[in-house]
């Protein structure tokens, strides 16, 4: 894959970014739009014109978004682990005595 330089704009400031291909370019453009949107929202809410202050506040908002999603993912992983444990327990009880349910086959992973 050939590297390519693209120009992006965040909060009305141009930046040049090296990307590895079309998919990477689309992803960088998606990230750029997200960051720019966050900065625009912060600028309106804070009524500040200080680009550095707006960038820091936007980064804090983005970090908060990340940690909220990470916490939710951890909760989902924990719930999935509990469900797997319950399934294994049910499966072991069901097949404890295979003679009781001779027509049921054990699931294979």
C-alpha atoms as a printed R data frame, in Angstrom:
    type eleno elety resid chain resno       x       y      z
1   ATOM     1    CA   UNK     A     1   0.000   0.000  0.000
2   ATOM     2    CA   UNK     A     2   1.302   3.415 -0.919
3   ATOM     3    CA   UNK     A     3   1.270   6.185  1.658
4   ATOM     4    CA   UNK     A     4  -0.500   9.326  0.627
5   ATOM     5    CA   UNK     A     5  -0.738  12.784  2.169
6   ATOM     6    CA   UNK     A     6  -4.212  14.221  2.592
7   ATOM     7    CA   UNK     A     7  -5.249  17.591  3.890
8   ATOM     8    CA   UNK     A     8  -7.853  17.765  6.615
9   ATOM     9    CA   UNK     A     9  -9.387  20.699  8.413
10  ATOM    10    CA   UNK     A    10 -10.212  20.828 12.100
11  ATOM    11    CA   UNK     A    11 -11.735  23.953 13.567
12  ATOM    12    CA   UNK     A    12 -10.899  25.931 10.423
13  ATOM    13    CA   UNK     A    13  -7.228  24.969 10.554
14  ATOM    14    CA   UNK     A    14  -5.632  22.821  7.853
15  ATOM    15    CA   UNK     A    15  -3.452  19.822  8.689
16  ATOM    16    CA   UNK     A    16  -1.630  17.339  6.481
17  ATOM    17    CA   UNK     A    17  -1.972  13.697  7.450
18  ATOM    18    CA   UNK     A    18  -0.261  10.626  6.006
19  ATOM    19    CA   UNK     A    19  -2.651   7.755  5.262
20  ATOM    20    CA   UNK     A    20  -2.004   4.258  3.907
21  ATOM    21    CA   UNK     A    21  -4.940   3.825  1.550
22  ATOM    22    CA   UNK     A    22  -8.509   4.694  0.668
23  ATOM    23    CA   UNK     A    23  -9.984   2.952  3.727
24  ATOM    24    CA   UNK     A    24  -7.532   4.754  6.004
25  ATOM    25    CA   UNK     A    25  -8.379   8.054  4.306
26  ATOM    26    CA   UNK     A    26 -12.106   7.500  4.864
27  ATOM    27    CA   UNK     A    27 -11.459   6.640  8.507
28  ATOM    28    CA   UNK     A    28  -9.286   9.747  9.047
29  ATOM    29    CA   UNK     A    29 -11.979  11.886  7.426
30  ATOM    30    CA   UNK     A    30 -14.556  10.321  9.754
31  ATOM    31    CA   UNK     A    31 -12.360  11.078 12.793
32  ATOM    32    CA   UNK     A    32 -11.728  14.592 11.515
33  ATOM    33    CA   UNK     A    33 -15.456  15.288 11.212
34  ATOM    34    CA   UNK     A    34 -16.046  13.959 14.741
35  ATOM    35    CA   UNK     A    35 -13.300  16.074 16.316
36  ATOM    36    CA   UNK     A    36 -14.336  19.159 14.360
37  ATOM    37    CA   UNK     A    37 -17.965  18.681 15.445
38  ATOM    38    CA   UNK     A    38 -16.914  18.372 19.098
39  ATOM    39    CA   UNK     A    39 -14.817  21.532 18.858
40  ATOM    40    CA   UNK     A    40 -17.651  23.444 17.187
41  ATOM    41    CA   UNK     A    41 -20.068  22.341 19.949
42  ATOM    42    CA   UNK     A    42 -17.616  23.391 22.681
43  ATOM    43    CA   UNK     A    43 -17.000  26.747 20.996
44  ATOM    44    CA   UNK     A    44 -20.738  27.484 20.963
45  ATOM    45    CA   UNK     A    45 -21.299  26.335 24.551
46  ATOM    46    CA   UNK     A    46 -18.250  28.038 26.038
47  ATOM    47    CA   UNK     A    47 -18.487  31.161 23.900
48  ATOM    48    CA   UNK     A    48 -14.672  31.072 23.800
49  ATOM    49    CA   UNK     A    49 -12.505  31.989 20.829
50  ATOM    50    CA   UNK     A    50  -9.347  30.438 22.314
51  ATOM    51    CA   UNK     A    51  -8.654  27.463 20.015
52  ATOM    52    CA   UNK     A    52  -6.391  25.744 22.555
53  ATOM    53    CA   UNK     A    53  -9.014  25.959 25.296
54  ATOM    54    CA   UNK     A    54 -11.668  24.655 22.905
55  ATOM    55    CA   UNK     A    55  -9.379  21.786 21.825
56  ATOM    56    CA   UNK     A    56  -8.647  20.774 25.425
57  ATOM    57    CA   UNK     A    57 -12.342  20.863 26.358
58  ATOM    58    CA   UNK     A    58 -13.208  18.852 23.243
59  ATOM    59    CA   UNK     A    59 -10.534  16.298 24.140
60  ATOM    60    CA   UNK     A    60 -12.000  15.984 27.621
61  ATOM    61    CA   UNK     A    61 -15.434  15.382 26.098
62  ATOM    62    CA   UNK     A    62 -14.008  12.795 23.697
63  ATOM    63    CA   UNK     A    63 -12.143  11.094 26.563
64  ATOM    64    CA   UNK     A    64 -15.398  10.992 28.529
65  ATOM    65    CA   UNK     A    65 -17.183   9.419 25.534
66  ATOM    66    CA   UNK     A    66 -14.421   6.817 25.334
67  ATOM    67    CA   UNK     A    67 -14.487   5.932 29.037
68  ATOM    68    CA   UNK     A    68 -18.305   5.697 29.094
69  ATOM    69    CA   UNK     A    69 -18.167   3.300 26.113
70  ATOM    70    CA   UNK     A    70 -15.303   1.350 27.701
71  ATOM    71    CA   UNK     A    71 -17.242   0.985 30.970
72  ATOM    72    CA   UNK     A    72 -20.323  -0.200 29.064
73  ATOM    73    CA   UNK     A    73 -18.244  -2.701 27.091
74  ATOM    74    CA   UNK     A    74 -16.746  -4.017 30.340
75  ATOM    75    CA   UNK     A    75 -20.265  -4.416 31.766
76  ATOM    76    CA   UNK     A    76 -21.376  -6.289 28.652
77  ATOM    77    CA   UNK     A    77 -18.282  -8.532 28.830
78  ATOM    78    CA   UNK     A    78 -19.071  -9.292 32.467
79  ATOM    79    CA   UNK     A    79 -22.713 -10.078 31.658
80  ATOM    80    CA   UNK     A    80 -21.608 -12.322 28.796
81  ATOM    81    CA   UNK     A    81 -19.199 -14.139 31.124
82  ATOM    82    CA   UNK     A    82 -22.000 -14.716 33.623
83  ATOM    83    CA   UNK     A    83 -24.280 -16.019 30.877
84  ATOM    84    CA   UNK     A    84 -21.561 -18.387 29.652
85  ATOM    85    CA   UNK     A    85 -21.049 -19.684 33.207
86  ATOM    86    CA   UNK     A    86 -24.794 -20.211 33.620
87  ATOM    87    CA   UNK     A    87 -24.985 -21.977 30.262
88  ATOM    88    CA   UNK     A    88 -22.112 -24.289 31.180
89  ATOM    89    CA   UNK     A    89 -23.787 -25.050 34.511
90  ATOM    90    CA   UNK     A    90 -27.096 -25.850 32.817
91  ATOM    91    CA   UNK     A    91 -25.340 -27.925 30.207
92  ATOM    92    CA   UNK     A    92 -23.458 -29.938 32.821
93  ATOM    93    CA   UNK     A    93 -26.660 -30.550 34.798
94  ATOM    94    CA   UNK     A    94 -28.513 -31.571 31.660
95  ATOM    95    CA   UNK     A    95 -25.836 -34.051 30.629
96  ATOM    96    CA   UNK     A    96 -24.930 -35.194 34.122
97  ATOM    97    CA   UNK     A    97 -26.687 -38.428 33.488
98  ATOM    98    CA   UNK     A    98 -26.885 -38.979 29.736
99  ATOM    99    CA   UNK     A    99 -29.166 -41.955 30.290
100 ATOM   100    CA   UNK     A   100 -31.941 -39.675 31.557
101 ATOM   101    CA   UNK     A   101 -32.097 -37.794 28.220
102 ATOM   102    CA   UNK     A   102 -30.754 -40.283 25.647
103 ATOM   103    CA   UNK     A   103 -32.153 -38.392 22.601
104 ATOM   104    CA   UNK     A   104 -30.370 -35.121 23.380
105 ATOM   105    CA   UNK     A   105 -26.900 -34.599 21.942
106 ATOM   106    CA   UNK     A   106 -24.308 -32.454 23.697
107 ATOM   107    CA   UNK     A   107 -23.509 -29.216 21.869
108 ATOM   108    CA   UNK     A   108 -19.987 -28.974 20.493
109 ATOM   109    CA   UNK     A   109 -18.010 -25.774 20.374
